[in-house]
Structures are given as C-alpha cells and as structure tokens.
Amino acid sequence: MSSDTTHTTFGAHSTIGDVLAGIDLTGKTALVTGGYSGLGLATTRALTQAGARVVVPALRPDAAQLALADIAGVEVDQLDLADLASVRAFAERFLSSHPTLDILIANAGIMAGPERRVGPGGWEAHFAINHLGHYALANLLWPALTAPDTARVVSVASGRDPAWRIRWDDVQFERGYDKWEAYTQSKLANILFARHLDLLGRPHGVRAFSVNPGWILTPLQRHLAVEEMVAAGWVDVAGTPAPGLFKTVEQGAATQVWAATSPELDTSGGDYCVDCHIAGGSPTDSSPTDSSAAARLWALSAELTGLDHID
C-alpha cells in the first residue's frame, strides 16, 4: 500500500470534468456496475466523453437503456450481483466479445436495506451485492483485466471508520440483523478487497483502489424514510438537503474517475482515496484495513463463491 505521494490539485469540490481534463481514453474499454443511476451514470457519461467504450451491466437492462439513451459509446447487458450464475453468464458474454478490460469500477450497491437473503447460501444482501458479487466479477474477468499492459479496478466504498470490523463469526448476520452494521461491513469489505486485489494484481499490471465518494443524495438512499434522514440532520422536513453537507453527483463521482484514470497513480495501488487524494498513509497493524484482514476476507470470499482465479 502506498503513502500519499500524489500532488494533485484536485479536492472535495473537483468535478469529473476537472479530473478528466486532458485525458484521452480512446480505445479503452471500461465497465461500470450500476452505471445507469446516480454516481454510476455520471461516471459512465464522463468516461464516454473522454473516448472510452463503457459496458454497463445492469440489474434492470430496460431502465439502463432508457437512462443511457442519449450517451454514445455504451453497451448494456444484464447482471444480478446477488446471483453467481448471473455473474458467470455475464462474464462469459463479456469475454466472448471484449478481449481487454482497462477499467473496472465496482460502483453498484445497496445501503441500509431491510434484511434480505440472496444466493444459494442465503447470504446477507449487503455483503453479497456490495462485495461478493464484485469479488466474483473481478475473478471471472481476470483474463480481460490482465490483457492490457495496465488496468485499474476501483471499488466504491464509503467513509472509513476505525471502529468498523468484519463480523468474522457471523458475517451473514444470522444472529441479529442491523441494517447499518450490515452496510458498513460491506463497505469495509470493499476497502479490503481493493487492498488485496492490488497485491495480487500488481505483477500483472492490474492496480486497485478503494474510494469514498463523500456525501451525495442519490437513489442509494431509497430505503431510508425522510423522517430518518431528518433525524440524522441530512435534510429538513421538506426534504431540502442541509447546507454544505452534500456534494453534487459530478463532485461525488470525481474520486472514482480520478482513481480509474489519473496518471499520478501509475505507481500507486491498494490505497483508499478521498476527495481525489490518497487518504493518509499505511494503516497500523490494528487497523480494520490491515493486510491480514484483507487476506482473510479474500480467503473467505473464495470459499463462499468457489472462485479464486487471481494469483
């Protein structure tokens, strides 16, 4: 994991347009999960404008086609991250028509939803969709990611809290479900995934980063009642956002696009990025993002999915 040696002039208020200025992605192939709504839609639009061909795997392909109708250079396909059979089928279709993948942005996710069990193992939905589905996708698309000289994988996480932990003895929340604990565990998993993927991918030219996009109002909050957001101080009773608390979608998506494309990061990897910067230095051994936790999560994910194609 790298220390922050970048000297970017970008910050919390930088937009996607700012970070992509002067960057030509012509001839590159990118994949953005959830690339038809919220941060994902803004990311897809920006990458195509920079010249990339963008594949958007979608749970609801019809809705994706409608949302992306005015954007040239986009392909839509079907993918359910909660269903390993769907992930395998998508990966097979992708590899049959795309020999290389330059950018993979694991953007799709759910937040603070009601308890839901998915997959053959009855996995907790946040862990399955936010983490295991993307873990499986990266494994299955590994031949395409290693085909270019260099590739980037960006895992969209959230604000990192030192109190976060993986519930190793009850990862699936079978003993008492809490929607926020389930969400934060999955976001910590996103960070750990990127850290270990970078370690494994580095010899193959694949670098990985996790990012905190910041506070943005998007469809991600679909499971939250207005009363809950009022109580949290996010909005007032009329639904108006608290002044100065939220970024725009273009500002929120800037960090993931920066992590996916910035030449400043050519020699970095495994890092957690905030406001278009690498956040802090290497964590201490007691950090929830330490290397042993990342390796342990990787092994657990391999066991649960039956996939471990990256070495």
Residue, then its C-alpha position, 0 to 999 in steps of 0.5 A: m500500500s502506498s503513502d500519499t505521494t500524489h500532488t494533485t490539485f484536485g479536492a472535495h469540490s473537483t468535478i469529473g470534468d476537472v479530473l478528466a481534463g486532458i485525458d484521452l481514453t480512446g480505445k479503452t474499454a471500461l465497465v461500470t456496475g450500476g452505471y445507469s443511476g446516480l454516481g454510476l451514470a455520471t461516471t459512465r457519461a464522463l468516461t464516454q466523453a473522454g473516448a472510452r467504450v463503457v459496458v454497463p451491466a445492469l440489474r434492470p437492462d430496460a431502465a439502463q437503456l432508457a437512462l443511457a439513451d442519449i450517451a454514445g459509446v455504451e453497451v448494456d447487458q444484464l447482471d444480478l450481483a446477488d446471483l453467481a450464475s448471473v455473474r458467470a453468464f455475464a462474464e462469459r458474454f463479456l469475454s466472448s466479445h471484449p478481449t481487454l478490460d482497462i477499467l473496472i469500477a465496482n460502483a453498484g450497491i445497496m445501503a441500509g436495506p431491510e434484511r434480505r437473503v440472496g444466493p444459494g447460501g442465503w447470504e446477507a444482501h449487503f455483503a453479497i451485492n456490495h462485495l461478493g458479487h464484485y469479488a466474483l466479477a473481478n475473478l471471472l474477468w481476470p483474463a480481460l483485466t490482465a490483457p492490457d499492459t495496465a488496468r485499474v479496478v476501483s471499488v466504491a466504498s464509503g467513509r472509513d471508520p476505525a471502529w468498523r470490523i468484519r463480523w468474522d463469526d457471523v458475517q451473514f448476520e444470522r444472529g441479529y440483523d442491523k441494517w447499518e452494521a450490515y452496510t458498513q461491513s460491506k463497505l469495509a469489505n470493499i476497502l479490503f478487497a481493493r487492498h488485496l486485489d492490488l497485491l495480487g494484481r500488481p505483477h500483472g499490471v492490474r492496480a486497485f483502489s478503494v474510494n469514498p465518494g463523500w456525501i451525495l443524495t442519490p437513489l442509494q438512499r431509497h430505503l431510508a424514510v425522510e423522517e430518518m434522514v431528518a433525524a440524522g440532520w441530512v435534510d429538513v422536513a421538506g426534504t431540502p438537503a442541509p447546507g454544505l453537507f452534500k456534494t453534487v453527483e459530478q463532485g461525488a463521482a470525481t474520486q472514482v474517475w480520478a482513481a480509474t484514470s489519473p496518471e499520478l497513480d501509475t505507481s500507486g495501488g491498494d490505497y483508499c482515496v478521498d476527495c481525489h487524494i490518497a487518504g493518509g498513509s499505511p494503516t497500523d497493524s490494528s487497523p480494520t484495513d490491515s493486510s491480514a484482514a484483507a487476506r482473510l476476507w479474500a480467503l473467505s470470499a473464495e470459499l463462499t463463491g468457489l472462485d479464486h482465479i487471481d494469483 
